[in-house]
Each structure stands twice: as C-alpha cells, then as structure tokens.
C-alpha cells in the first residue's frame, strides 16, 4: 500500500483505467482530497462502494501526524511524526503578500553544513512526495486558510531527493489540486551540480535559490563539505548555464557568520563572483543555536557588507527574521524527538 497523496493526477487516471473504471474518477478523487479535504475514503460519497473498497485495499490517506505546534507572532513551527515513527519540522510564515510554508524534504541531511542545525542528524531517508504534500495540508487545516507560497528549505537537501521533489511540485501545482503557482514555489540547494543541470530542463517555472554562504573555496570548504565535490569553479559556470537556459533569476543565499565570511574583502569577492549574472543576493543574519559554535555578524557589519554590494549595482536584500524565538528560523530546524 502507498499514500493516495503520492499519486499525480495522470497516475491516478492510469490507476482507474487499469482497474476498468472511467478516468473521470481521478478528477473526483482529486476533488475530495484537495478541495473538500476528506480524511477517509468513506467520505467520498459520489464514488461507488466497490471502488471505495478497492481504494482502501491499495492506498491509505493519513501519512503523517501533527504532534506539536509552537506559535510566535508571525510564525508557527510544526513537529510531525511520520508513518514509520520518524520526525520532521515545517514552518509557516505570514507575510504581507500571503502565507508561506517552509517544508522539509528529508529526515535528516547528509550535506553537513557546519552552521546548520538540521545537518546534525544524518540523513535517515528521503521523504516521499506524499509526506511533503501533507505538510501543506496539515498546516492549512491548522490555520484554516490557504497557503500561497511554498519553499523547500526545511530539513534536508531537495536535490538529493530529486524525483520525489519533482513529483511533489507536479501535484501541488496541478490546477484542480492544491493549485499553487510554480512561480510561488522556491527550492534551495547547497549546490549539487548535476541536479542543477537537470533542473534547468524542469518544465515548471520554480524559483531556484543557491545556498552559497562564501565567496571563495577556502571559506566554503570549511563550512560546506559539498564544496569539495563541486567547488565554485564548477558550481558558478553551471549556474550561469542555468540562467542562460531558463532566462530566470537565481537567488544566492548568504548567511552572515561573524569572523568567517563577513569581512569587507568577502563582500567584494562575492560581487566579483556573481558579477554580470541575473541574480540577487539574500543576506541572512545567522540564527545561533545551542549546539553549534558560530555567531551572527553584528548589525553594523551586515549593513556595511550590504552597502558594498549595493554600490556594485548588484541586487541585494537582508532577509527579514522569522521564528528565532521558537527555533524556527533559517538553519534551526531539526527532528526534535526529545520534545515529544
């Protein structure tokens, strides 16, 4: 058996045809799942009983359970238990342009970024598309409103779970399903070069963010092990190729670590690295945790860093802080089993 949420619309069409039923049944099921949001196959009242029994034989609906919600002014953090007993976290953020959810794509993470709390738990497994989808459904049920934007930036490296990520996007983008526009979806990768190339051929206009965090190999090697596999002289040309292929802007995420990557020399190096690219730089004040020794850059340091980039005529923002009071900010998510 598998989760019904793991089926794309076309896969569900094929399923019904294979069991000798009409393909419009797939549209009915999608309507019950994503519009009416039923919790049981028995609630699908316009579908014949024998089909309901067949669905119950082949699929289950509930795949993850909500265990805990921590609420701040503009942020909610959610702890989920998966069907196999593993745990993940998601974050809801309220913006003036809508509601955004940051979802997890793996249990644990093998990328090992030194400054990231999520990477302290090694990867246990990939999340299925259904487990990614249900994070959205459970949070929408909690807040009683629709989510408008999705970022795949929680626990895990999405491009290390590429097939499930692609299916997830197809399902949530489907017009008669959750119907979240592709341009309202952003995926972040620490730089898995072969998957960036594959992503350039992806038929959905999903936004790409690169977790860069350093302007040179020397610093990046120390804080991001992925750089030893795909150093900047490999990563940057691939991003340029992506921009040329897709004609889409790329975001470079840059966490400001005190005494590590926040010098004025680093700012100028960063500008040299991305000069001429259709991109913008998102400076992220570091969110400190009890388990990692890094410190956030001072506000004045971040401001000077920002000014240098701005004067070089490169688009730059300083990320607005969300959720640090409840350990829900960037780099703070983890599988908090000890909180249960």
N, C-alpha and C positions, 0 to 999 in steps of 0.2 A: 504493500500500500504506500501511497505518497499523498502529500498535501494537494488538494484541489487548486490551491493558490500557486502551485508550481507549473500550472498549465497556461500557456499562452492561448489566446483566442483560437488561433489556427490549429493548435494542438488539440484543443477541446473539440473543434469541428471534426478533426480526423477521428478522435475517440468515438464520437457519436455515430459517424458513418461506419466505423469498424464494428460497432455493436448492432448495426442495422437500423439506426434511427436517423431522423432528419437532422441536417446540420443546423437548423434554426434553434435546436435545443441548446446549442452552445451559447447563443445570444441570451436565451432565457436564464441559463445558469450564471453567466457573467452579470446579468442584471440583478439577480438575487445576491450574488457575492459582493459586488462593488457599488451598487446603487442602493439596494434595500438593506444590505449588510446583515443577512441572516446568520445565525450561529449553528444551524442544523439543517441537514438536507431535508428533514421532515417539514421544514417551514416553507419549502419551495412548492407552493400549493397549486401551481398551474402545470406541474410535471407529473406524469403518470406514476402510480405507486411502484410498478415494476422497474421503472427507470431509477426511481429514488433508491430502491433496494440495490440495484446494480451499482449506483454511485457509492453507496455505503460499503459495498464489498471492495471497491477499487481505490477509494480515497477517504481521507479524513479532512475535517475543516480546521479545527483548532490545532495549531502547531507550536505556539509559544504562549506563555502565561505572564501577565504583568504582576510582579511581586512587590514593587515599591516605587513610589513617586516622591521626589523631592522638589519642592516648589520655591522659586525665587520670584522677584518682581516681573521679569521679562522672560524667564527661563524655567522649564520643567526638565528634570532628569528622570529617566525611566530605567529600572532594572528589570530585565526579563529572564525567565527560566525557559530554556528550550526543551524540546521533547525528550532529549537524552540527558537532561539534568545540567547541561552547561549553561553559562550565563553571559549576557551581553548588556550593553547600555546604549541608550539613544537620548538625544537632547532636542527639545522643542524650543525654538526661539521666536519671539514676537517682534516683528519689525513694522515700520510704518507702511511698508509695501505688502505685507501679508505675514503668514506664518510659515516658518521654515523648520524642517526636521533634519538633524544630522544623524544618519543611521550607521550602524556597524555592518561590515561585510564579512568578518571572520570572527571565530572565537580565538582570541589571542592574535599575535602578529609576529612574523619572523623577520621583519625588516630591522629591528633592533636599534632604532634611532635613540641615541643616548639620552635625549632630553624628554622623551615621551613616556608617559606612564603606561599607555596601552601596550607598549612593547615589552614590559616586564614579564608578561605571561606569554610564553612561546605559543606559536600557532598550534591549536588543537585540531581545528578543521575549518573548512570553508563553510559559510552559510549558504543554504540553498536560496534560490530566488524567492521562494515562498516565505522563508524566515525574514528576508529583507522586506518583503511586502507587508507582512503582518506587523512589523514595527510601525509602519504608517497607519494601518487600520486600527491598531490598539490605541495609538496616541490620539487619532481623530475621535475615537469613541470617548476617550477621557476628556478632551477639551470641547467636544460637541460642536466642532466646526471643521471645515475642510482645510487641509494643508495645501499651500500654494507652491512651495519650493522645497526641493529635496537636495541635500548634499550628502555624498557618500564619502564622509571624512571621519567616521567614528572608529571603533576598534577594527584594525585590520588594514591590509593593502588591497584595494579593489582590483587592481590589475594582476594580483596574484590569485584572483578568483574570477577571471575574466569571463568565462562562459556564463556563470550564474549572474554576474553583473549585467551582461548583455540581455539576458532573458528578463531580468528584473526591470530594466529600462523599457523593454518592449511592452511588458504587461502594464506598468503604471502609466505609460504614455498612451495606451490604447483608448480611443475616443469614447468607447462605450464601457470603459472600466473606470479606473481612478482618474484618468484624463488629466495628467499633469504634463504640461507642455515641455518638450525636450529642452528648450532654452531656459526653463526653470529648474533644470537638473544640472548639478555640477559634480564632477568626480575628481578626486585628488589622488595623485600618485607620487611616490618618492622618486620615481624615475626608472621604471622597468622599460628599457628602450624598445625591445621587440613588441611589447604590447602597445606602446605609444604609436608605433607604425601601424599595427593592426587597428588601433582605434581611429586612425586617420581615415580608414575606409568604412567606419561605422556609419550606417545610414541615418542616424538620429543626430540632430544638432545639439548634443550635450556639451556643456562647458567643460573645459579642461583646466585644472589647476596643478601646478608642479610644486611639490614641496622642495624648495631649493635650499634655503637656510644658510648658504655660504657662497662667497664669490670666487673661491678657488678650491683646488683639490686638497690642499694641505689641511684646511679647516674642515672641509666636508668629509674627508676621510676619517677625521677624529670623531665626528658627531653622527655620521650617517654611513653605516657599513655598505649600503647599496652602491656608494660612490666607487668602491674598489672594483665592483663588477662593471659599472657603467660610469666612468669618470666624465667630467664636464666636457672634455674634447669629443666624447661620444654622445653625451646627452644633448648638448646645445645644438649641434647640427641636426639631430633628429627632431628637436622641437621646431627648428626653422623649417624643416621639411614638412612637418605637420601644419604649420601656419600657411605655407605655400599651397599645400594640397587642399586644405579646408577653407582657406580665407577667413579663419576665425582667430579671435584674440585669445591669448593664453595668459593666465594669471600665474605669477611667481609668488609663492608664499615664503615669507622670510621671518622666522622667529628671532626676536632680538634677545640675545644671550649676553649678559654682562661680561665684558672682558674676553669674549670668544669671537664674536662676529660683528661687533657694533662700533668699530673704530671708523674714523672718517676715511681712512685708507680703504677699508672694506666697502664703504659706500661708493667710492669712486671706482673700485674694482668691479662692483656689481653693475654700475652703469656701463662700464666698458663691455662687460659680459653680454648684456642684453641690448646694447645699442642697435637701433635700426629694426628691432623686432616689433611686431604688432602685439604688444603685451602691456600689462601693468603690474606693478609690484605692490603686494599687500604686506605691509609691515605688521607683525603680530607681537604685541608685548607678551613676553613669556609668562606662562602661568605656573608658578612654583608648586611643587608637591613635597610631601614629607620624605619621599623615598629617593629623590634624585637631588644631586648637589648643585645644579645650575641655578643662577639667579637672573632675575629680569633686569634689563637695562634701565637706567634711570630715565625719567621723562625727558629731561633736558638732552640726554644723549640721543634718544629716539627722535626728538624734534630736529636736532642738527643733522642726523642721518637723513631724515625726510627732506630737509631743505636742500641738501646736496643733490639728491635725486631729482627734486623738483626743478632746480636750476639747470640741470642737464636735460630738461624738457622730456623727461620720462614720466608717464602717468604713475602716480603713487598714492596709496591711501594708508592710513593707520587703522587697523581693524578695531572696531568698537568691541569692547569687552563684554562678554556674556558668561554668566554662570560660575564665576570663580568662587563665589560664596558657598556653592554646593558641589564643588569639584566637578563641574560640568563644562568647563572651558576647554579650549583647544589644547590637546595633549594630556588632558587629565582623566579621560575615560579609561575604565578597566573593568574586568569581570569581578565585581566586588562581592564574592561569595561570603566573605566574612561579615557582611552587613545583613545577611538574611537571618 
